[in-house]
């Protein structure tokens, strides 16, 4: 990816030329600004992490649809209404946007399912019948 960015910056520099002062010298910072703009424009927009949960209310299993995560492991937690952690699993995401089934044996009540990965996290309320 870096090689492509460097190649594009070089090509842009040859085609457009860099900002120069009257003496013919390249203006300080013009190369860095070109590289930064190119990298910013070509970076994909990051999707916000989210969870869809169904069925809700559930009895002993629920299907989660995770979106906005990176491929790799995600920490999946279930906590009760008081914040007590009841379950803490690690699941593997192949594409980052996946569906998974979670089995549980919880008493009827309100719980929260939290998915965490690095600095991304998403939380959803789960009602168990």
DSSP file (Angstrom, degrees, kcal/mol; ACC not computed):
  #  RESIDUE AA STRUCTURE BP1 BP2  ACC     N-H-->O    O-->H-N    N-H-->O    O-->H-N    TCO  KAPPA ALPHA  PHI   PSI    X-CA   Y-CA   Z-CA
    1    1 A X     >        0   0    0      0, 0.0     4,-2.1     0, 0.0     5,-0.2   0.000 360.0 360.0 360.0 -41.1    0.0    0.0    0.0
    2    2 A X  H  >  +     0   0    0      1,-0.2     4,-2.7     2,-0.2     5,-0.2   0.888 360.0  53.9 -64.4 -37.6    2.9    2.4    0.9
    3    3 A X  H  > S+     0   0    0      1,-0.2     4,-2.5     2,-0.2    -1,-0.2   0.892 108.3  49.6 -63.3 -38.7    4.5    1.7   -2.5
    4    4 A X  H  > S+     0   0    0      2,-0.2     4,-2.6     1,-0.2    -1,-0.2   0.916 111.4  48.5 -65.6 -43.2    1.3    2.6   -4.3
    5    5 A X  H  X S+     0   0    0     -4,-2.1     4,-2.6     2,-0.2    -2,-0.2   0.922 112.8  47.9 -63.1 -44.4    0.9    5.9   -2.3
    6    6 A X  H  X S+     0   0    0     -4,-2.7     4,-2.5     1,-0.2    -2,-0.2   0.916 112.3  49.8 -63.1 -42.7    4.6    6.8   -3.1
    7    7 A X  H  X S+     0   0    0     -4,-2.5     4,-2.5     1,-0.2    -2,-0.2   0.919 112.4  47.0 -61.6 -44.3    4.1    6.0   -6.7
    8    8 A X  H  X S+     0   0    0     -4,-2.6     4,-2.9     2,-0.2    -2,-0.2   0.896 111.8  50.2 -65.5 -40.1    1.0    8.1   -7.0
    9    9 A X  H  X S+     0   0    0     -4,-2.6     4,-2.4     2,-0.2    -2,-0.2   0.917 111.7  48.8 -64.1 -42.2    2.6   11.0   -5.1
   10   10 A X  H  X S+     0   0    0     -4,-2.5     4,-2.1     2,-0.2    -2,-0.2   0.931 112.8  47.5 -61.7 -45.2    5.6   10.8   -7.5
   11   11 A X  H  X S+     0   0    0     -4,-2.5     4,-2.6     1,-0.2     5,-0.2   0.920 112.1  49.3 -61.9 -45.0    3.3   10.7  -10.5
   12   12 A X  H  X>S+     0   0    0     -4,-2.9     4,-2.8     1,-0.2     5,-0.7   0.891 109.9  52.7 -62.0 -38.2    1.2   13.7   -9.2
   13   13 A X  H  X5S+     0   0    0     -4,-2.4     4,-1.0     1,-0.2    -1,-0.2   0.875 111.4  45.6 -65.0 -38.0    4.4   15.6   -8.5
   14   14 A X  H  <5S+     0   0    0     -4,-2.1    -2,-0.2    -5,-0.2    -1,-0.2   0.922 118.4  41.7 -71.4 -43.6    5.6   15.1  -12.1
   15   15 A X  H  <5S+     0   0    0     -4,-2.6    -2,-0.2    -5,-0.2    -3,-0.2   0.933 130.6  21.9 -71.2 -47.4    2.2   16.0  -13.7
   16   16 A X  H  <5S-     0   0    0     -4,-2.8    -3,-0.2    -5,-0.2    -2,-0.2   0.816  96.2-139.2 -92.6 -33.4    1.3   18.9  -11.6
   17   17 A X     << -     0   0    0     -4,-1.0     2,-0.2    -5,-0.7    -3,-0.1   0.116  25.9 -86.5  80.6 153.4    4.6   20.2  -10.2
   18   18 A X        -     0   0    0     -5,-0.1     2,-0.1     1,-0.1    13,-0.0  -0.578  49.3 -85.3 -94.5 159.0    4.9   21.3   -6.6
   19   19 A X        -     0   0    0     -2,-0.2     8,-2.6     8,-0.1     2,-0.4  -0.421  54.1-168.9 -61.2 130.1    4.3   24.8   -5.3
   20   20 A X  B     -A   26   0A   0      6,-0.2     6,-0.2    -2,-0.1     2,-0.1  -0.920  19.3-127.2-125.0 149.2    7.5   26.8   -5.9
   21   21 A X    >   -     0   0    0      4,-2.2     3,-2.6    -2,-0.4     4,-0.1  -0.430  45.4 -90.7 -84.0 170.6    8.6   30.1   -4.6
   22   22 A X  T 3  S+     0   0    0      1,-0.3    -1,-0.1     2,-0.1    -2,-0.0   0.764 125.2  61.7 -55.7 -26.6    9.8   32.7   -7.2
   23   23 A X  T 3  S-     0   0    0      2,-0.1    -1,-0.3     1,-0.1     3,-0.1   0.577 118.1-109.3 -78.2  -6.7   13.4   31.5   -6.9
   24   24 A X  S <  S+     0   0    0     -3,-2.6     2,-0.2     1,-0.3    -2,-0.1   0.440  74.3 134.4  95.9  -0.2   12.4   28.1   -8.1
   25   25 A X        -     0   0    0      1,-0.1    -4,-2.2    -4,-0.1    -1,-0.3  -0.543  64.3-103.5 -81.9 150.2   12.8   26.2   -4.8
   26   26 A X  B     -A   20   0A   0     -6,-0.2    -6,-0.2    -2,-0.2     2,-0.1  -0.560  41.2-111.2 -72.4 132.7   10.1   23.8   -3.6
   27   27 A X    >   -     0   0    0     -8,-2.6     3,-1.7    -2,-0.3     4,-0.4  -0.399  39.0-100.6 -65.4 137.5    8.0   25.4   -0.9
   28   28 A X  T 3  S+     0   0    0      1,-0.2    -1,-0.1     2,-0.1    -9,-0.0  -0.331 103.6  13.6 -61.1 137.0    8.6   23.7    2.5
   29   29 A X  T 3> S+     0   0    0     -3,-0.1     4,-2.3     1,-0.1    -1,-0.2   0.325  89.6 113.1  85.4  -8.0    5.9   21.3    3.4
   30   30 A X  H <> S+     0   0    0     -3,-1.7     4,-1.9     1,-0.2     5,-0.1   0.877  78.7  48.7 -67.9 -34.6    4.3   21.0    0.0
   31   31 A X  H  > S+     0   0    0     -4,-0.4     4,-2.5     2,-0.2     5,-0.2   0.935 111.8  49.0 -68.0 -45.5    5.4   17.3   -0.4
   32   32 A X  H  > S+     0   0    0      1,-0.2     4,-2.8     2,-0.2    -2,-0.2   0.893 110.6  51.1 -61.4 -39.3    4.1   16.4    3.0
   33   33 A X  H  X S+     0   0    0     -4,-2.3     4,-2.4     2,-0.2    -1,-0.2   0.898 110.4  49.0 -65.1 -39.7    0.8   18.1    2.3
   34   34 A X  H  X S+     0   0    0     -4,-1.9     4,-2.2     2,-0.2    -2,-0.2   0.926 113.7  45.8 -65.0 -44.4    0.4   16.2   -1.0
   35   35 A X  H  X S+     0   0    0     -4,-2.5     4,-2.6     2,-0.2     5,-0.2   0.931 113.4  49.4 -64.0 -45.5    1.2   12.9    0.6
   36   36 A X  H  X S+     0   0    0     -4,-2.8     4,-2.4     1,-0.2    -2,-0.2   0.906 112.0  47.9 -62.9 -42.0   -1.2   13.5    3.5
   37   37 A X  H  X S+     0   0    0     -4,-2.4     4,-2.6     2,-0.2    -1,-0.2   0.912 112.5  49.2 -64.5 -41.9   -4.0   14.6    1.2
   38   38 A X  H  X S+     0   0    0     -4,-2.2     4,-1.9     2,-0.2    -2,-0.2   0.921 113.2  45.9 -64.4 -44.3   -3.5   11.5   -1.0
   39   39 A X  H  X S+     0   0    0     -4,-2.6     4,-1.1     2,-0.2    -2,-0.2   0.906 114.3  48.6 -65.8 -41.1   -3.5    9.1    2.0
   40   40 A X  H  < S+     0   0    0     -4,-2.4     3,-0.3    -5,-0.2    -2,-0.2   0.913 112.9  47.2 -64.8 -43.2   -6.5   10.8    3.5
   41   41 A X  H  < S+     0   0    0     -4,-2.6    -1,-0.2     1,-0.2    -2,-0.2   0.832 115.2  45.2 -68.3 -32.1   -8.5   10.7    0.3
   42   42 A X  H  < S+     0   0    0     -4,-1.9     2,-0.2    -5,-0.2    -1,-0.2   0.597  87.4 104.1 -90.4 -10.3   -7.6    7.0   -0.4
   43   43 A X  S  < S-     0   0    0     -4,-1.1     2,-0.1    -3,-0.3     3,-0.1  -0.535  77.1-117.2 -72.9 133.4   -8.3    5.7    3.1
   44   44 A X        -     0   0    0     -2,-0.2     2,-0.2     1,-0.1    -1,-0.1  -0.406  32.1-102.5 -69.5 146.8  -11.6    3.8    3.3
   45   45 A X        -     0   0    0     -2,-0.1     2,-0.4     1,-0.1    -1,-0.1  -0.510  37.7-123.4 -68.4 130.7  -14.3    5.3    5.6
   46   46 A X        -     0   0    0     -2,-0.2     2,-0.3    -3,-0.1    -1,-0.1  -0.629  20.5-133.3 -82.0 130.3  -14.4    3.3    8.9
   47   47 A X        -     0   0    0     -2,-0.4     2,-0.2     1,-0.1     3,-0.0  -0.597  24.6-109.8 -81.2 140.7  -17.8    1.9    9.7
   48   48 A X        -     0   0    0     -2,-0.3     2,-0.1     1,-0.1    21,-0.1  -0.496  37.5-107.4 -70.8 137.3  -19.0    2.3   13.2
   49   49 A X        +     0   0    0     19,-0.2     2,-0.3    -2,-0.2    19,-0.2  -0.427  50.8 167.1 -66.5 135.3  -19.1   -0.9   15.2
   50   50 A X  E     -B   67   0B   0     17,-2.6    17,-2.2    -2,-0.1     2,-0.4  -0.982  26.9-147.8-149.4 159.1  -22.6   -2.2   15.8
   51   51 A X  E     -B   66   0B   0     -2,-0.3     2,-0.4    72,-0.2    15,-0.2  -0.996   4.0-165.6-128.6 133.4  -24.6   -5.2   17.0
   52   52 A X  E     -B   65   0B   0     13,-1.8    13,-2.6    -2,-0.4     2,-0.4  -0.966  15.2-163.1-112.0 139.3  -28.0   -6.4   15.8
   53   53 A X  E     -B   64   0B   0     -2,-0.4     2,-0.3    11,-0.2    11,-0.2  -0.980   6.1-149.4-129.0 128.8  -29.5   -9.0   18.1
   54   54 A X  E     +B   63   0B   0      9,-2.1     9,-3.1    -2,-0.4     2,-0.1  -0.981  68.3  25.6-154.4 147.9  -32.4  -11.4   17.3
   55   55 A X  S    S-     0   0    0     -2,-0.3     2,-0.3     7,-0.2    -1,-0.2   0.670  79.5-160.2 -72.0 154.9  -34.7  -12.8   18.5
   56   56 A X  S    S+     0   0    0      1,-0.2     2,-0.2    -2,-0.1    72,-0.1  -0.846  80.4  42.9-144.4 105.8  -35.1  -10.3   21.3
   57   57 A X  S    S-     0   0    0     70,-0.6     2,-0.2    -2,-0.3    71,-0.2   0.266  93.5-178.9 -76.3 153.0  -36.6  -11.3   23.8
   58   58 A X  B     -d  128   0C   0     69,-2.8    71,-3.0    -2,-0.2     4,-0.1  -0.752  28.5-154.5-122.6 168.0  -34.7  -14.7   23.7
   59   59 A X  S    S-     0   0    0      2,-0.5    47,-0.4    -2,-0.2    -1,-0.1   0.795  81.7 -23.0-108.3 -62.3  -34.9  -17.9   25.7
   60   60 A X  S    S+     0   0    0      1,-0.3    44,-2.8    45,-0.1     2,-0.3   0.381 124.2  34.5-136.9   1.8  -31.5  -19.8   25.4
   61   61 A X  E     - C   0 103B   0     42,-0.2    -2,-0.5    -6,-0.1     2,-0.3  -0.990  53.8-174.0-154.3 154.0  -29.9  -18.6   22.2
   62   62 A X  E     - C   0 102B   0     40,-2.1    40,-3.1    -2,-0.3     2,-0.5  -0.985  21.7-129.5-145.0 152.0  -29.6  -15.4   20.2
   63   63 A X  E     -BC  54 101B   0     -9,-3.1    -9,-2.1    -2,-0.3     2,-0.4  -0.908  22.2-157.5-105.6 130.5  -28.0  -14.5   16.8
   64   64 A X  E     -BC  53 100B   0     36,-3.5    36,-2.4    -2,-0.5     2,-0.6  -0.876   7.9-158.7-107.4 137.8  -25.7  -11.6   16.7
   65   65 A X  E     -BC  52  99B   0    -13,-2.6   -13,-1.8    -2,-0.4     2,-0.4  -0.948  16.6-164.6-113.4 108.0  -24.9   -9.6   13.5
   66   66 A X  E     +BC  51  98B   0     32,-3.2    32,-1.0    -2,-0.6     2,-0.3  -0.781  11.2 174.6 -96.7 134.4  -21.6   -7.8   14.1
   67   67 A X  E     +B   50   0B   0    -17,-2.2   -17,-2.6    -2,-0.4    30,-0.2  -0.981  54.4  32.2-136.6 149.1  -20.6   -4.9   11.8
   68   68 A X  S    S+     0   0    0     -2,-0.3   -19,-0.2     1,-0.3     2,-0.2   0.606  83.6 121.2  86.0  12.7  -17.8   -2.5   11.7
   69   69 A X        -     0   0    0     27,-1.1    -1,-0.3   -21,-0.1     2,-0.2  -0.658  61.2-115.3-102.9 163.4  -15.1   -4.7   13.3
   70   70 A X        -     0   0    0     -2,-0.2    26,-0.3     3,-0.1    23,-0.1  -0.606  41.8 -89.2 -89.8 155.0  -11.8   -5.8   11.8
   71   71 A X  S    S+     0   0    0     24,-0.3     2,-0.3    -2,-0.2    23,-0.2  -0.426  92.8  61.9 -60.3 140.7  -11.0   -9.4   11.0
   72   72 A X  E    S-E   93   0C   0     21,-2.6    21,-3.7    -2,-0.1     2,-0.3  -0.940  94.8 -22.2 136.8-160.1   -9.5  -11.1   14.1
   73   73 A X  E     -E   92   0C   0     -2,-0.3     2,-0.4    19,-0.2    19,-0.2  -0.606  49.8-165.3 -89.3 147.1  -10.7  -11.8   17.6
   74   74 A X  E     -E   91   0C   0     17,-2.8    17,-2.8    -2,-0.3     2,-0.5  -0.983  20.0-128.0-127.6 140.7  -13.5  -10.0   19.3
   75   75 A X  E     -EF  90 116C   0     41,-3.1    41,-2.6    -2,-0.4     2,-0.5  -0.793  23.6-163.6 -90.6 125.1  -14.2  -10.1   23.0
   76   76 A X  E     -EF  89 115C   0     13,-2.9    13,-3.2    -2,-0.5     2,-0.4  -0.948  11.0-179.2-115.1 120.1  -17.9  -11.0   23.6
   77   77 A X  E     -EF  88 114C   0     37,-2.9    37,-2.6    -2,-0.5     2,-0.5  -0.910  17.8-159.8-122.6 146.1  -19.3  -10.3   27.1
   78   78 A X  E     +EF  87 113C   0      9,-2.1     8,-2.9    -2,-0.4     9,-1.6  -0.995  19.0 176.6-122.7 125.5  -22.6  -10.8   28.8
   79   79 A X  E     -EF  85 112C   0     33,-2.5    33,-2.9    -2,-0.5     6,-0.2  -0.928  24.9-122.1-126.9 150.8  -23.4   -8.7   31.9
   80   80 A X  E >   - F   0 111C   0      4,-2.1     3,-1.8    -2,-0.3    31,-0.2  -0.211  44.0 -87.2 -81.9-178.9  -26.5   -8.4   34.0
   81   81 A X  T 3  S+     0   0    0     29,-0.8    30,-0.1     1,-0.3    -1,-0.1   0.732 128.6  54.8 -63.3 -23.6  -28.4   -5.2   34.7
   82   82 A X  T 3  S-     0   0    0      2,-0.1    -1,-0.3     0, 0.0     3,-0.1   0.482 120.8-105.9 -88.2  -4.0  -26.1   -4.4   37.7
   83   83 A X    <   +     0   0    0     -3,-1.8     2,-0.4     1,-0.3    -2,-0.1   0.475  67.7 150.6  93.8   3.1  -23.0   -4.7   35.6
   84   84 A X        -     0   0    0      1,-0.1    -4,-2.1     2,-0.0     2,-0.5  -0.562  48.9-124.7 -72.0 126.0  -21.9   -8.1   36.9
   85   85 A X  E     +E   79   0C   0     -2,-0.4    -6,-0.2    -6,-0.2     3,-0.1  -0.605  35.9 170.4 -75.6 119.2  -19.9   -9.9   34.2
   86   86 A X  E     +     0   0C   0     -8,-2.9     2,-0.3    -2,-0.5    -7,-0.2   0.685  65.5  17.4-101.3 -25.1  -21.5  -13.4   33.6
   87   87 A X  E     -E   78   0C   0     -9,-1.6    -9,-2.1     2,-0.0     2,-0.3  -0.992  52.7-176.6-152.7 140.4  -19.7  -14.5   30.5
   88   88 A X  E     +E   77   0C   0     -2,-0.3     2,-0.3   -11,-0.2   -11,-0.2  -0.862  21.0 164.0-142.4 102.7  -16.5  -13.4   28.8
   89   89 A X  E     -E   76   0C   0    -13,-3.2   -13,-2.9    -2,-0.3     2,-0.4  -0.740  30.3-138.5-116.7 162.4  -15.7  -15.2   25.5
   90   90 A X  E     -E   75   0C   0     -2,-0.3     2,-0.3   -15,-0.2   -15,-0.2  -0.994  23.2-172.3-119.3 130.4  -13.3  -14.6   22.5
   91   91 A X  E     -E   74   0C   0    -17,-2.8   -17,-2.8    -2,-0.4     2,-0.5  -0.917  21.2-123.8-123.0 149.3  -14.7  -15.2   19.0
   92   92 A X  E     -E   73   0C   0     -2,-0.3     2,-0.5   -19,-0.2   -19,-0.2  -0.801  18.4-160.8 -94.8 128.0  -12.9  -15.2   15.7
   93   93 A X  E     -E   72   0C   0    -21,-3.7   -21,-2.6    -2,-0.5     5,-0.0  -0.940   6.7-172.8-106.9 124.7  -14.1  -12.9   13.0
   94   94 A X  S    S+     0   0    0     -2,-0.5    -1,-0.2   -23,-0.2   -23,-0.1   0.908  87.6  12.7 -82.1 -45.1  -13.0  -13.8    9.5
   95   95 A X  S    S-     0   0    0    -25,-0.1   -24,-0.3   -24,-0.1    -1,-0.1   0.614  96.8-119.2-107.8 -15.5  -14.3  -10.7    7.6
   96   96 A X  S    S+     0   0    0    -26,-0.3   -27,-1.1   -24,-0.1     2,-0.6   0.028  99.3  73.8  96.6 -27.5  -15.2   -8.4   10.5
   97   97 A X  S    S+     0   0    0    -30,-0.2     2,-0.3   -29,-0.1   -30,-0.2  -0.906  72.2 138.5-119.0  99.5  -18.9   -8.3    9.5
   98   98 A X  E     -C   66   0B   0    -32,-1.0   -32,-3.2    -2,-0.6     2,-0.4  -0.918  49.8-124.1-143.3 162.5  -20.4  -11.6   10.6
   99   99 A X  E     +C   65   0B   0     -2,-0.3     2,-0.3   -34,-0.2   -34,-0.2  -0.877  32.2 175.1-104.3 142.0  -23.3  -13.4   12.1
  100  100 A X  E     -C   64   0B   0    -36,-2.4   -36,-3.5    -2,-0.4     2,-0.4  -0.992  26.2-128.4-146.0 152.4  -22.8  -15.7   15.1
  101  101 A X  E     -C   63   0B   0     -2,-0.3     2,-0.5   -38,-0.2   -38,-0.2  -0.854  17.9-161.1-102.7 134.7  -25.0  -17.7   17.4
  102  102 A X  E     -C   62   0B   0    -40,-3.1   -40,-2.1    -2,-0.4     2,-0.4  -0.972   4.0-159.8-117.6 122.1  -24.6  -17.3   21.2
  103  103 A X  E     +C   61   0B   0     -2,-0.5     2,-0.3   -42,-0.2   -42,-0.2  -0.800  21.2 161.2 -98.6 142.1  -26.0  -20.0   23.5
  104  104 A X        -     0   0    0    -44,-2.8     2,-0.4    -2,-0.4    -2,-0.0  -0.986  38.1-145.2-154.2 160.0  -26.7  -19.2   27.1
  105  105 A X        +     0   0    0     -2,-0.3     2,-0.3     2,-0.0   -45,-0.1  -0.768  42.9 155.3-129.2  85.8  -28.6  -20.4   30.1
  106  106 A X        -     0   0    0    -47,-0.4     3,-0.1    -2,-0.4     2,-0.1  -0.822  45.6-108.9-114.5 150.3  -29.7  -17.3   31.9
  107  107 A X        -     0   0    0     -2,-0.3    21,-0.2     1,-0.1    -1,-0.0  -0.406  55.5 -80.8 -68.5 152.0  -32.5  -16.5   34.3
  108  108 A X  S    S+     0   0    0     21,-0.2     2,-0.3    -2,-0.1    21,-0.2  -0.302  88.7  85.4 -55.0 136.0  -35.3  -14.3   32.9
  109  109 A X  E    S- G   0 128C   0     19,-1.8    19,-3.0    -3,-0.1     2,-0.5  -0.985  79.3 -53.5 162.1-166.7  -34.3  -10.7   33.0
  110  110 A X  E     + G   0 127C   0     -2,-0.3   -29,-0.8    17,-0.2     2,-0.3  -0.903  51.6 168.1-109.8 132.3  -32.4   -7.9   31.3
  111  111 A X  E     -FG  80 126C   0     15,-3.2    15,-3.3    -2,-0.5     2,-0.4  -0.843  26.5-129.9-134.1 168.2  -28.8   -8.3   30.2
  112  112 A X  E     -FG  79 125C   0    -33,-2.9   -33,-2.5    -2,-0.3     2,-0.5  -0.990   9.3-154.7-125.4 134.1  -26.3   -6.5   28.0
  113  113 A X  E     -FG  78 124C   0     11,-2.9    11,-2.4    -2,-0.4     2,-0.4  -0.934  16.1-171.0-105.8 127.6  -24.1   -8.1   25.3
  114  114 A X  E     -FG  77 123C   0    -37,-2.6   -37,-2.9    -2,-0.5     2,-0.5  -0.974  10.3-164.2-122.9 131.0  -20.9   -6.2   24.6
  115  115 A X  E     -FG  76 122C   0      7,-2.7     7,-2.1    -2,-0.4     2,-0.4  -0.972  15.4-177.1-113.9 126.9  -18.5   -6.8   21.7
  116  116 A X  E     +FG  75 121C   0    -41,-2.6   -41,-3.1    -2,-0.5     2,-0.3  -0.960  15.9 165.0-128.0 141.9  -15.0   -5.2   22.0
  117  117 A X  E >   - G   0 120C   0      3,-2.8     3,-2.5    -2,-0.4     2,-0.2  -0.793  67.6 -53.2-154.4 108.7  -12.1   -5.2   19.7
  118  118 A X  T 3  S-     0   0    0      1,-0.3    -1,-0.1    -2,-0.3   -44,-0.0  -0.429 123.2 -17.3  60.5-123.7   -9.2   -2.7   20.3
  119  119 A X  T 3  S+     0   0    0     -2,-0.2     2,-0.4    -3,-0.1    -1,-0.3   0.323 121.6  92.6 -96.0   8.1  -10.8    0.7   20.6
  120  120 A X  E <   + G   0 117C   0     -3,-2.5    -3,-2.8   -72,-0.0     2,-0.3  -0.815  48.1 160.0-100.6 141.3  -14.0   -0.4   19.0
  121  121 A X  E     - G   0 116C   0     -2,-0.4     2,-0.3    -5,-0.2    -5,-0.2  -0.989  17.9-169.6-155.4 155.0  -17.0   -1.6   21.0
  122  122 A X  E     - G   0 115C   0     -7,-2.1    -7,-2.7    -2,-0.3     2,-0.4  -0.991   7.6-161.4-144.8 147.5  -20.7   -2.0   20.6
  123  123 A X  E     - G   0 114C   0     -2,-0.3     2,-0.3    -9,-0.2    -9,-0.2  -0.981   6.8-178.1-135.3 142.9  -23.4   -2.8   23.2
  124  124 A X  E     - G   0 113C   0    -11,-2.4   -11,-2.9    -2,-0.4     2,-0.3  -0.999  27.5-119.9-141.5 142.3  -26.9   -4.2   22.9
  125  125 A X  E     - G   0 112C   0     -2,-0.3     2,-0.4   -13,-0.2   -13,-0.2  -0.654  26.6-161.4 -82.1 136.0  -29.6   -4.9   25.5
  126  126 A X  E     - G   0 111C   0    -15,-3.3   -15,-3.2    -2,-0.3     2,-0.5  -0.975   4.9-157.7-120.0 128.3  -30.8   -8.5   25.7
  127  127 A X  E     - G   0 110C   0     -2,-0.4   -69,-2.8   -17,-0.2   -70,-0.6  -0.929   9.2-159.4-106.1 124.8  -34.1   -9.5   27.3
  128  128 A X  E      dG  58 109C   0    -19,-3.0   -19,-1.8    -2,-0.5   -69,-0.2  -0.901 360.0 360.0-106.4 129.0  -34.3  -13.2   28.4
  129  129 A X              0   0    0    -71,-3.0   -21,-0.2    -2,-0.5   -70,-0.2   0.431 360.0 360.0 -88.9 360.0  -37.7  -14.8   28.9
